[in-house]
Amino acid sequence: MNPTHQVRAVLFDRDGTLVHDVPYNADPERVRPVEGAREALDALRARGVRTGVVTNQSGVARGLLTDADVRRVNHRVDELLGPFDVWAVCPHGPDDGCHCRKPRPGMILWAAGRICTDPADCVVIGDIGADLEAARRAGAHGILVPTPQTRPEETAAAAHVAPDLATAVRAVLDGLPDDRDPGAPPPPADRAGEAPPRDGRAGVSASRPGTPEDVPPWGGGAGVPASDVGRPAADPASGVEGPVPGRRA
């Protein structure tokens, strides 16, 4: 049996993981935590584990949300489930060529640095393959909590799958098996080459969701892979690219 790994921080996807997914939500009143979220977060904090949120919000790039909308919704999540130690937000679309949009690792690397934690000591919990791929590229652990929108191939490919958020957090607290190959090097290209610039212009927010710095201007970067797990489908009625129903993009 593989040895367990001490976890110092857990970074959560927002929509579909911490709160019920409302695609491109701009209304704080529609924020509803998933069952057991508050208790799971309280358990982590009671054990001294840092908590954060890493979330793609491409509605900003698509013109469906404003930066202020994202801040208001994040602030509501923080009111209901916080305080979180760090927030990271990517407002880019899938073709914007940023470093931060999951499945790229930029937000995870930035968030880990913000709370002075090695990514190897972090767990990322999310509901789609892009969350776990971002964790892998950053050198972090990943746990998938599937929803009806999770693709079967994403669940099949995940090293760690939990039926719900409470079970995922319990696995973290019980000592997550370290199933990474000890002889394998970390993914240096992603960890060194795709991290956000140190001036904060690479797609991540300040540690409090309501601050003016929460959604700064972001710099560009290498292109997002064509196999981007969260890539949306076209809406045939409007001709505008939109999300797979019930699935974030």
Residue pairs with C-beta under 8 A, 6 or more apart in sequence:
1 177
2 177
2 178
2 179
3 177
3 178
4 174
4 175
4 176
4 177
4 178
5 121
5 141
5 175
5 176
5 177
5 178
6 121
6 175
7 49
7 121
7 122
7 123
7 141
7 172
7 176
8 49
8 50
8 117
8 118
8 121
8 122
9 49
9 50
9 51
9 52
9 85
9 111
9 112
9 115
9 117
9 121
9 122
9 123
10 44
10 49
10 50
10 51
10 52
10 122
10 123
10 124
10 125
10 169
10 172
11 51
11 52
11 53
11 54
11 86
11 88
11 108
11 111
11 112
11 122
11 123
11 124
11 125
11 140
12 18
12 51
12 52
12 53
12 54
12 124
12 125
12 126
13 53
13 54
13 55
13 102
13 124
13 125
13 126
13 127
13 128
13 131
14 53
14 54
14 55
14 74
14 77
15 21
15 22
15 23
15 25
15 55
15 248
16 126
16 127
16 128
16 147
16 149
16 248
17 34
17 125
17 126
17 127
17 131
17 145
17 165
18 33
18 34
18 37
18 53
18 77
18 81
18 165
19 31
19 32
19 33
19 34
19 37
19 77
19 80
19 81
20 32
20 33
20 34
21 147
21 149
21 246
21 247
21 248
22 30
22 31
23 59
23 243
23 246
23 247
23 248
23 249
24 59
24 62
24 64
24 65
24 243
25 31
25 73
26 59
26 64
26 65
26 66
26 69
26 72
26 73
27 73
28 72
28 73
28 75
28 76
29 76
31 73
31 76
31 77
31 80
33 77
33 80
33 81
34 164
34 165
35 164
35 165
35 166
36 164
36 165
36 166
37 81
37 165
38 80
38 81
39 166
40 165
40 166
40 168
40 169
40 170
41 51
41 81
41 169
43 169
43 170
43 173
44 51
44 169
44 172
44 173
45 51
47 173
49 172
49 173
50 85
50 86
50 115
50 117
51 84
51 85
52 84
52 85
52 86
52 87
52 88
52 111
52 114
52 115
53 74
53 77
53 84
53 86
53 87
53 88
54 88
54 102
54 107
54 108
54 111
54 124
54 134
55 74
55 87
55 88
55 89
55 90
55 107
56 90
56 101
56 102
56 130
56 230
56 248
56 249
57 65
57 70
57 89
57 90
57 91
58 90
58 91
58 92
58 93
58 94
58 101
58 232
58 248
58 249
59 65
59 69
59 70
60 66
60 67
60 70
60 91
60 92
60 215
61 91
61 92
61 93
61 96
62 93
62 240
62 241
67 91
67 214
67 215
70 89
70 91
70 214
70 215
71 209
71 210
71 214
71 215
74 87
74 89
74 205
74 209
74 210
74 214
75 209
75 210
77 209
78 84
78 87
78 208
78 209
78 210
84 207
84 209
85 114
85 115
85 207
86 111
86 114
86 115
86 207
87 111
87 204
87 205
87 206
87 207
87 208
87 209
87 214
88 100
88 107
88 108
88 110
88 111
88 114
88 203
88 204
88 205
89 107
89 203
89 204
89 205
89 214
89 215
90 98
90 100
90 101
90 102
90 106
90 107
90 203
90 204
90 218
91 203
91 215
91 218
92 98
92 100
92 101
92 203
92 218
94 101
94 224
94 228
94 230
94 231
94 232
94 249
95 223
95 224
96 220
96 224
97 220
97 221
97 222
97 223
97 224
98 104
98 106
98 202
98 203
98 218
98 219
98 220
98 221
98 224
99 106
99 194
99 195
99 196
99 202
99 203
99 219
99 221
99 222
100 106
100 107
100 110
100 196
100 202
100 203
100 204
100 218
100 221
101 203
101 224
101 228
102 126
102 130
102 131
102 133
102 134
102 230
103 129
103 130
103 131
103 133
103 134
103 137
103 225
103 228
103 229
103 230
104 134
104 137
104 190
104 194
104 221
104 224
105 119
105 134
105 135
105 137
105 138
105 187
105 190
105 191
105 194
105 195
106 194
106 195
106 196
106 202
106 203
106 204
106 221
107 134
107 203
107 204
108 119
108 122
108 124
108 134
108 135
108 138
108 140
109 119
109 138
109 191
109 194
109 195
109 196
110 195
110 196
110 202
110 203
110 204
111 122
111 204
112 118
112 119
112 121
112 122
112 138
112 140
113 195
114 204
114 207
119 138
119 139
119 140
119 191
120 139
120 140
120 186
122 135
122 138
122 140
122 141
123 135
123 140
123 141
123 142
123 143
123 172
123 176
124 131
124 132
124 134
124 135
124 138
124 140
124 141
124 142
124 143
125 131
125 142
125 143
125 145
125 165
125 168
125 169
126 132
126 135
126 142
126 143
126 144
126 145
127 144
127 145
127 146
127 147
127 149
127 150
128 144
128 149
128 150
128 151
128 154
128 229
128 230
128 247
128 248
129 144
129 150
129 151
129 153
129 154
129 157
129 158
129 229
130 228
130 229
130 230
131 142
131 144
132 142
132 143
132 144
132 154
132 157
132 158
132 159
133 229
135 141
135 142
136 142
136 187
137 187
137 190
137 191
137 194
138 187
138 190
138 191
139 186
139 187
139 191
141 160
141 176
141 178
141 180
142 158
142 159
142 160
143 158
143 160
143 161
143 162
143 168
143 171
143 172
143 176
144 150
144 154
144 155
144 158
144 160
144 161
144 162
145 161
145 162
145 163
145 164
145 165
145 167
145 168
146 154
146 155
146 161
146 163
148 246
149 244
149 246
149 247
154 229
155 161
159 179
160 168
160 171
160 176
160 177
160 179
162 168
162 171
193 222
194 221
194 222
195 202
196 202
196 203
196 204
196 219
197 219
200 213
200 216
201 216
201 217
201 218
201 219
202 218
202 219
202 221
203 218
203 219
205 213
205 214
205 215
205 216
206 213
206 214
208 214
230 247
230 248
230 249
231 249
232 241
232 242
232 243
232 244
232 247
232 249
233 241
233 242
233 243
233 244
234 240
234 241
234 242
235 241
235 242
241 249
242 249
243 249
